[in-house]
């Protein structure tokens, strides 16, 4: 989920921070996407109104050395 979506849902950074027991400053340091574990926390707090988007990381392909 996008950080802006979470802030909008809770009304402002202060309310979001309070819901997560964080400081407003901590929220301000988030990138465009909510950090993954916090996204799951927000998903639970919003009863699924906001959904976490798990990041799929491709594993490096093994290289055969002949």
Secondary structure by P-SEA (a helix, b strand, c coil): ccaaaaaaaaccaaaaaaaacccaaaaaaccccccaaaaaaaaaaaccccccbbbbbbcccccccc
